[in-house]
């Protein structure tokens, strides 16, 4: 078990430490459950009472906390609690259980190139011409296709599949079962089909009935920038002709689907079950909440935030808060929702007025 002093942890966080900074810490824990050798995470005033219920001798505290009155021997101060939490989890990160070196069951094409210090787990398959940078950590049952390129410091968990010609930058992180570089969902009918007829005329007739669909194969690939993270069972389609592109620092949650030819900018967050349809362009620093659906061939500007379950079906300018289905500006959606809730009362009021008018007409 790796242990750190309070001073070492504070230095890693760039934070201030007080008290006995030589105190050894083996792990982090919630305040009420912390043992004497664990660092309690009590980064808000609301954690003061749970902290005194535990046995922690040291804690990460909010600015201005009286650490001695809380019975602690040492403390680290956190002016921005969640950011410090990010640093703490890096210090105590549990590395994937992948021994250094290359497992005997891994199948690596002789033309593939591995950088220094590789950790390649059981039953990994790496195709011809693939290039993987230094310090790669690749868990079991990962497949990496022909001519794929992956930068330095990649961490790729079990069952991830990376297709041919995919290009990935440095510090890549993929959770279990991610699929990057799969064929896009592209089909065409021999004659104009029902969707085309419905768009053109608003109707569906027997004239647009089809016997089947012809596949449009995806000849492009996928390009991921540096520091991209991909969640479990997330799928990123390769482009039809051009590439699907995801910018530096963008993070995709579990069960996200990015369609073919999509472009996503830098430092975006796509939360669980987001679906982005083909050929859509998304700017930088965009946040799409859980289950947001984005239509095809539209443009979303930079610095857009869409609340969970929003359905975005038209272009969105930069800097806008979106909500609802169909998505609209958040304040308009809230007003619309309020109006919708008032409808039953409004209907009842109209019914009462109708009775009054009807009685008045009868008395004339």
Secondary structure, 3 states (H helix, E strand, C coil): CCCEEHHHHHHHHCCEEEECCCCEECEEEEHHHCCCCEEEEECCHHHHHHHHHCCCCEEEEECCCCCCCCCCCEEEEECCHHHHHHHHHHHCCCCCCCCCEECCCCEECCCCEECCCCEECCCCEECCCCEECCCCEECCCCEECCCCEECCCCEECCCCEECCCCEECCCCEECCCCEEEECCCCEECCCCCHHHHHHHHCCCCHHHCCCCCEECCCCCCEEECCCCEECCCCEEECCCCCCEEECCCCEECCCCEECCCCEECCCCEECCCCEECCCCEECCCCEECCCCEECCCCEECCCCEECCCCEECCCECCCCEEECECCEEHHHHHHHHHHHHHHHHHHHHHHHHHHHHHHHHHHC
